[in-house]
Amino acid sequence: MRVFSLLIVPFLCMFAGTSSAELRQFEMTIEEVDLEVAPGFTTKVWGFNGQVPGPLLHVKEGDELEIVVQNNTTLTHTVHWHGTHQHGTWRSDGVPDITQLAIEPGDSYTYRFVASKVGSLWYHCHVNVPEHVGTRGMWGPMIVEPKDPLPIEKSVTKEAVVMFSGWNPEVADTYGEGGHPNEPISYFSINGKSFPMTQPLRVKKGDIVRLRLYAATIPVAFHPHGHDALVTHKDGLPLEHPYLVDVLNMAPGERYDVIIEMNNPGRWISHDHIEHHVSNNGKAPGGAILIIEYEGIENDDWYVWKDKAYEPDFYMSETLKKPFGLHDVAVFKGVDPFASRRRRRN
Ligand SMILES: [Cu+2]
């Protein structure tokens, strides 16, 4: 017995030394909150941890994940981990009546799987997807860092997550409606906000910026002015032959990673080239617009965002620097519609 343990201990130590996989345990809730998307337009959403997009799930290739999802809303939901392969864990694929029963109000479900596929993945509800995902904000980013990143990934100096979605004001006030054919989607947003409530992406000359672009719920034709973008990954998968674009078409659900060399100081619009996606319920400009602001460029008096309060984490650039985990992003939090009533009662 003693001989056995002498032999086994060095073996186990060796194994622990070479494996960086970790068991990571998280809890996530689903909350009913109000989300202000555009000036004068607020919609009811089901927010993961009360926010849209949902919290950033940022882990490493091979990590074992255990995520308890608590449903604090009045309808049923699930979570589908879009892009993960679920080898041997199909009951964690999150499809109601196929892989699990949907999570009832007040109940929870524990998802367990290995983060085997790397890259820009995401998660979303799989109950009545046209409503829950299409108009109620039930989606968030899941980024799995590869054990061996490509040289071009190592050259990146700044990262940003950019998630596109649309909204239907006709169903904004009533849960359980929406998701119908020909639904009038008339607000368009990036990370849950429509211009001018979006934010600039601030860069400096020489930055190598990786944009993780997600066409979460709408088609997108992403067009950055002043720069070409090198498409390096599709749906998290590295491309054998990266290619340059100035317009990138994306179908709903698709993700593209692009890398842009910031070599042209100025103030540049980046927008969805599907024309009506840059309006708010028919009024332009609005919708899916982000502006790249270079350090050192003065704000002119007439600049539309001259006095804008800057949120450096709007594209999760700051959150992505944190250690691996499931991270809330304060700027994405919705408002609990009953909070003031509860305060009055207490
Ligand atoms: Cu749902």
Boltz pocket constraint, residues with backbone or C-beta under 6 A from the ligand:
constraints:
  - pocket:
      binder: B
      contacts: [[A, 46], [A, 76], [A, 77], [A, 78], [A, 125], [A, 126], [A, 127], [A, 132], [A, 138]]
      max_distance: 6.0
